[in-house]
Amino acid sequence: MDYSNEPHGVFMLIDSRSFYASVECVERGLNPLKEPLVVMSEQENTNGGLILATSPEAKKLYGLQANVSRQRDLPDDDRLMVVPPRMNLYIKKNLQINQIFARYAAPADLWPYSIDESILDLSHSWHLFGDSIRDVARRIQKDIRHELGLYTAVGIGQNPVQAKLALDLYAKHEKELIGQITYENVPQKIWPITDLTSVWSIGERTAKHLNRMHIHTMYDLAHSNPYAIKQEMGIVGTQLFALAWGIDRAHPQVRIKVKSASLSNSQVLPRDYARKSEIEIVIKEIGEQVAARLRHHRKQAAEVSLGIGFSYRASEEDGRSGFSGRLRIDPTNDNSAIAAALLRIFNQNWDGQVIRNVAVSCNRLVEDTGQQLDLFSPASTQIKRTDLERTVDQIRGRFGFTALVYAKSAQRGGTAINRASLVGGHNGGNSYE
């Protein structure tokens, strides 16, 4: 492979180790690497309590895994500390971490990748802070450890995908918590990998698909026929082939033009819903929330889609995990019109199954250039309804969602009021508790 024409930069992808659990340890004056602690979400929001984060010690001692283990998996051991999430505190700490990163990279070269990972393009600035790239990585780690008490792992690469692979495959397992991949060491760092699912972007289904093509290692992938992979898997096959060679021609600073924009929202319900009236309340609430986002972005939707996920038992009985449907409508961002379309999809497909998930999407967006009036109700009534919705948006924007809620949200089954207090689907918490 001729790498001479590929982008050659200096990228770091920095991960805060066991972020939520580490923050909770530091807040209690404990060492994040030595204290067995887990952060567990509320039972009513996660169907029995989901473990969101585990400290390295809790993972080692009890085999607990974040976003996999649940309350029923907790051992009967007084040494294990179980705490609720405080999402507002984690967001605050994330901002502080990125403020430290900003000392090393210009604002245009710093991109938060997730709440616990950030990408830094240090191509033009690393030499200002150390004699080598690894020296700079160690300096950043020391700053965060000294100022915030948190440990970080650093993946270094000549492009973002190399940095990501270096982080996941090596840095998180090294004593220094630093890993590095370059074009030159791809054969030593990437090709020997036999567990395809350990590689970023390759899940179980993709790995099985590759196995059926007699691709079982990253070496196999790198030495497969790229045209055959593309024919079999489409553009994803091309991306996987490039991944095996450590090639990434994208740049985080370059915005990707979206072919078809959409706005959506979804919710895992706090319990199983069987009553039609309660399900319809939730569908209306989520539909109205997406409609408000359309108005905020000055957009209208010409299509709505609804996805319904059944409960575990209902899925076994029905043979399906749920259903989905979509409906073309006249462009609108009106609450009533969007809710009516969603309920129409629901009533056409629901056959009494118990549900646990609701997802709403508004697609085929167009600019909100004016209100299209219909002939079946007075124009003044339609205009007043639109003005009312925009007034409600303004009040909520200034005083918060719960400053003004519809009466249906206070009925049994309504979730909008409770969801308004959550951050990322979990308890926001008090940063100073």
C-alpha positions in Angstrom: 0.0 0.0 0.0 1.4 3.4 -1.0 0.7 5.8 1.9 2.5 8.7 0.4 -0.7 10.4 -0.7 -2.6 9.7 2.5 -3.1 12.4 5.1 -0.3 12.5 7.6 -1.1 14.4 10.8 -0.8 14.0 14.6 -4.1 13.1 16.2 -4.9 12.1 19.8 -8.1 10.5 20.9 -8.2 10.8 24.7 -10.5 8.8 26.9 -11.3 9.4 30.6 -11.0 6.0 32.2 -14.3 4.6 33.6 -15.5 8.2 33.5 -18.7 8.2 35.6 -17.3 5.9 38.2 -14.0 7.8 38.4 -15.7 11.1 38.9 -17.8 9.6 41.7 -14.6 8.2 43.4 -12.8 11.5 43.2 -15.8 13.4 44.6 -15.6 11.0 47.6 -11.8 11.4 48.0 -11.2 7.8 46.7 -8.6 6.5 44.2 -10.5 5.7 40.9 -8.3 2.8 40.2 -8.5 1.1 43.6 -12.1 1.6 44.8 -14.8 -0.9 43.8 -17.6 1.4 42.7 -20.5 1.2 40.2 -22.9 3.9 39.0 -26.3 2.4 38.6 -29.3 4.1 37.0 -32.7 4.3 38.6 -34.8 1.1 38.4 -37.9 2.8 37.0 -35.9 4.2 34.1 -34.0 1.1 33.0 -36.2 -1.9 33.8 -34.5 -3.1 36.9 -31.5 -0.8 37.3 -28.7 -0.7 34.7 -25.1 -0.4 35.6 -23.8 2.7 33.7 -20.2 2.6 34.8 -17.8 0.4 36.7 -14.5 1.3 38.3 -11.6 -0.9 37.1 -11.5 -2.6 40.5 -15.2 -3.4 40.4 -14.8 -4.9 36.9 -11.8 -7.0 38.1 -13.3 -8.2 41.3 -16.9 -8.9 40.2 -16.8 -9.1 36.4 -19.4 -6.2 36.1 -19.7 -4.5 32.8 -21.1 -1.1 32.0 -24.4 -1.0 30.0 -24.6 -4.8 30.3 -24.8 -5.8 34.0 -27.9 -5.0 36.0 -28.9 -4.8 39.6 -29.5 -8.5 39.7 -25.8 -9.0 38.9 -24.5 -7.1 41.9 -22.6 -9.3 44.4 -23.5 -9.5 48.0 -20.4 -7.6 49.1 -20.2 -4.6 51.4 -17.0 -3.5 49.8 -18.8 -2.6 46.6 -20.1 1.0 46.6 -23.3 1.5 44.4 -24.2 5.1 43.6 -26.8 6.9 41.5 -25.8 8.8 38.4 -25.3 12.6 38.4 -25.2 13.5 34.8 -24.9 17.3 35.4 -21.7 16.6 37.4 -20.3 14.5 34.6 -21.0 17.2 32.0 -19.3 19.8 34.2 -16.2 17.6 34.5 -16.2 16.9 30.8 -16.2 20.7 30.1 -13.2 21.1 32.5 -11.3 18.3 30.8 -11.8 19.9 27.4 -10.7 23.2 28.8 -7.4 21.5 29.6 -7.2 20.1 26.1 -7.8 23.7 24.7 -4.3 24.6 26.1 -2.8 22.3 23.6 -5.0 22.6 20.5 -6.8 25.5 18.9 -10.6 25.5 19.2 -10.9 24.5 15.6 -8.7 21.4 16.3 -10.6 20.1 19.3 -13.7 17.9 19.0 -15.5 16.3 21.8 -16.2 12.8 20.5 -18.4 11.7 23.4 -18.9 12.7 27.1 -15.6 10.8 27.9 -13.6 11.0 24.7 -12.2 13.9 22.7 -10.2 14.2 19.4 -7.3 16.6 19.3 -5.5 17.5 16.0 -2.0 18.5 17.2 -0.4 18.4 13.8 0.6 22.1 14.1 1.1 22.5 17.9 2.5 19.3 19.5 6.1 20.5 19.1 5.4 23.5 21.4 4.8 21.2 24.4 7.4 18.4 24.3 10.3 16.7 22.5 8.1 13.9 21.2 4.4 13.2 20.7 4.4 10.7 23.6 5.9 13.4 25.8 2.9 15.7 25.0 0.5 12.8 25.7 2.1 12.3 29.2 2.0 16.0 29.9 -1.8 16.1 29.1 -2.4 13.1 31.3 -0.5 14.7 34.2 -2.5 17.9 33.9 -5.8 16.1 34.1 -4.7 13.8 36.9 -3.2 16.7 39.0 -6.2 19.1 38.5 -9.2 16.8 38.3 -7.9 13.5 39.9 -8.9 11.5 36.8 -6.9 9.0 34.7 -6.9 9.2 30.9 -5.8 6.9 28.1 -4.4 8.4 24.9 -4.5 6.9 21.5 -2.1 8.5 19.0 -2.3 8.2 15.2 -1.5 9.9 12.0 -5.2 10.1 11.3 -8.3 9.9 13.6 -9.1 6.2 12.9 -5.5 5.2 13.8 -5.8 7.2 17.1 -9.2 5.4 17.8 -7.7 2.0 17.2 -4.6 2.8 19.2 -6.8 3.9 22.1 -9.2 0.9 22.1 -6.7 -1.9 21.3 -3.6 -0.7 23.1 -3.7 2.4 25.3 -6.4 1.1 27.6 -4.3 -2.0 28.3 -0.9 -0.4 28.7 0.7 0.6 32.0 1.3 4.2 30.7 -2.2 4.2 29.2 -0.7 5.4 25.8 -0.9 3.6 22.5 0.3 4.6 19.1 -0.4 3.4 15.5 1.3 4.8 12.4 1.2 3.8 8.7 4.5 2.0 9.2 3.4 -0.3 12.1 -0.1 -1.2 10.7 1.2 -4.8 10.0 2.3 -5.2 13.6 -0.5 -3.4 15.3 -3.7 -4.1 13.3 -3.2 -7.2 11.1 -2.6 -9.7 14.0 -6.0 -9.0 15.5 -8.2 -12.2 15.4 -11.2 -10.9 17.3 -12.9 -8.7 14.7 -15.5 -7.4 17.2 -12.7 -5.8 19.2 -12.1 -3.4 16.4 -14.0 -0.2 16.4 -17.0 -0.2 14.0 -17.1 -4.0 13.6 -20.1 -5.5 15.5 -21.3 -9.1 15.8 -23.4 -9.0 12.6 -20.6 -7.4 10.5 -18.1 -9.9 11.9 -20.3 -12.9 11.0 -20.8 -11.4 7.5 -17.0 -11.2 7.1 -16.6 -14.7 8.4 -19.0 -16.0 5.7 -16.6 -14.3 3.2 -13.8 -16.3 4.8 -12.4 -13.2 6.5 -11.5 -14.1 10.1 -8.6 -11.7 11.0 -7.7 -8.1 10.2 -4.9 -9.6 8.0 -7.5 -11.5 6.0 -9.5 -8.2 5.6 -6.5 -6.2 4.5 -5.5 -8.8 1.9 -9.0 -9.4 0.5 -10.1 -8.2 -2.9 -11.5 -4.7 -2.2 -13.8 -4.8 -5.2 -15.3 -8.1 -4.0 -15.9 -6.7 -0.5 -17.5 -3.6 -2.0 -19.8 -5.7 -4.2 -20.8 -7.8 -1.2 -21.1 -5.1 1.5 -21.4 -1.8 -0.4 -19.6 1.3 0.9 -19.3 -0.3 4.3 -17.0 -2.9 2.7 -14.8 -0.2 1.3 -14.6 1.5 4.7 -13.6 -1.8 6.4 -10.9 -2.4 3.8 -9.5 1.0 4.5 -9.7 0.4 8.2 -7.6 -2.7 7.9 -4.9 -0.6 6.3 -5.2 2.2 8.8 -6.5 4.7 6.2 -8.8 7.5 7.1 -9.2 10.4 4.6 -11.9 12.1 6.6 -11.2 15.1 8.9 -13.3 16.0 11.8 -13.1 19.7 10.8 -14.8 19.0 7.5 -18.6 19.1 7.7 -20.4 16.2 6.0 -23.3 17.3 3.9 -26.4 15.4 4.9 -28.4 14.1 2.0 -31.7 13.9 3.8 -32.0 15.6 7.2 -34.4 14.5 9.9 -35.3 15.2 13.5 -36.2 12.4 15.9 -36.6 11.4 19.5 -37.1 8.1 21.2 -37.8 6.7 24.7 -37.5 3.5 26.6 -40.6 3.5 28.7 -40.3 3.2 32.5 -42.5 0.1 32.5 -44.5 -2.1 30.1 -47.4 -0.3 28.5 -50.5 -2.3 27.5 -53.3 0.2 27.6 -54.0 2.0 24.3 -54.8 5.3 25.9 -51.5 5.4 27.8 -49.5 4.5 24.7 -51.2 7.2 22.7 -50.3 9.8 25.3 -46.6 8.9 25.0 -46.8 9.0 21.2 -48.4 12.5 21.3 -45.8 13.7 23.8 -42.8 12.6 21.8 -44.4 13.8 18.6 -45.0 17.3 20.1 -41.4 17.4 21.3 -40.1 16.7 17.8 -42.6 19.3 16.4 -41.2 21.8 18.8 -37.7 21.0 17.5 -38.9 21.5 14.0 -40.2 25.0 14.9 -36.9 25.8 16.6 -35.0 24.9 13.5 -37.5 26.7 11.3 -38.3 23.5 9.4 -41.4 21.5 8.4 -41.7 17.8 7.9 -43.3 16.1 4.8 -43.0 12.7 6.3 -43.3 11.2 9.8 -42.3 7.7 11.0 -43.1 5.8 14.1 -41.2 2.8 15.6 -42.7 0.7 18.4 -40.7 -1.8 20.4 -42.5 -4.6 22.2 -41.7 -5.8 25.7 -39.5 -8.9 26.0 -42.5 -11.2 26.6 -44.5 -9.7 23.9 -41.6 -10.1 21.4 -41.4 -13.8 22.3 -45.2 -14.3 21.8 -45.5 -12.2 18.6 -42.3 -13.3 16.9 -41.4 -9.7 16.2 -39.5 -7.2 18.2 -41.9 -4.5 17.2 -43.1 -2.6 14.1 -42.4 0.6 12.3 -44.2 2.7 9.7 -44.0 5.9 7.8 -46.6 8.3 6.3 -46.2 11.2 3.8 -48.0 14.3 4.9 -48.4 17.9 3.8 -45.3 19.8 5.1 -46.0 21.0 8.7 -44.6 21.5 12.1 -48.0 21.6 13.8 -48.4 19.5 16.9 -51.8 18.2 16.1 -51.0 17.3 12.5 -47.9 15.4 13.4 -49.5 13.6 16.4 -52.5 12.7 14.2 -50.2 11.1 11.6 -48.3 9.2 14.2 -51.5 7.9 15.8 -52.7 6.8 12.4 -49.6 4.7 11.9 -50.0 3.2 15.4 -53.6 2.3 14.9 -52.9 0.6 11.6 -50.2 -1.6 13.0 -50.8 -2.2 16.7 -52.7 -5.4 17.6 -52.7 -5.1 21.4 -49.1 -6.0 22.1 -47.4 -4.7 25.3 -44.8 -2.1 24.3 -41.6 -0.8 25.9 -40.1 1.5 23.3 -41.4 4.5 21.2 -39.4 6.3 18.5 -40.6 9.2 16.4 -38.9 10.7 13.4 -39.8 13.6 11.2 -38.3 13.3 7.7 -38.2 15.1 4.3 -37.6 18.4 6.0 -38.2 21.7 4.1 -37.8 25.3 5.1 -40.6 26.8 7.2 -41.6 29.6 4.8 -45.2 29.9 5.9 -48.3 28.2 7.2 -50.4 26.1 4.8 -54.0 26.6 5.7 -56.6 23.9 5.1 -60.2 24.3 4.0 -61.9 22.4 6.8 -61.5 24.8 9.7 -61.5 28.6 10.0 -58.3 30.3 9.1 -58.3 32.3 12.3 -58.5 29.1 14.4 -55.5 27.6 12.6 -53.5 30.8 13.0 -54.3 31.0 16.7 -53.2 27.4 17.2 -49.9 28.1 15.6 -49.4 31.2 17.6 -50.2 29.3 20.8 -47.7 26.6 20.0 -44.9 29.2 19.4 -45.8 31.0 22.6 -45.6 27.7 24.5 -42.1 27.2 22.9 -41.0 30.6 24.0 -42.2 30.1 27.6 -40.5 26.7 27.9 -37.3 28.1 26.3 -37.1 30.7 29.0 -38.4 28.9 32.1 -38.0 25.2 31.3 -40.2 22.5 29.9 -42.2 22.0 33.1 -43.2 25.7 33.3 -46.1 24.9 31.0 -47.3 21.3 30.2 -50.4 19.9 28.6 -52.9 18.3 31.0 -52.5 14.9 29.3 -48.9 14.7 30.5 -50.2 14.7 34.1 -52.4 11.6 33.4 -51.4 8.1 34.1 -49.0 7.0 31.4 -47.6 10.4 30.7 -43.8 10.6 30.8 -42.9 14.1 29.6 -42.8 15.7 33.0 -40.4 13.1 34.4 -38.3 13.1 31.2 -37.8 16.8 31.6 -35.8 16.3 34.8 -33.5 13.7 33.2 -30.2 14.3 31.4 -29.3 11.8 28.7 -32.1 9.6 30.0 -30.7 9.5 33.5 -30.8 11.5 36.8 -29.1 14.9 36.4 -28.2 14.8 40.1 -26.8 17.6 42.2 -23.2 18.4 41.5 -22.5 19.4 45.0 -24.0 16.5 46.9 
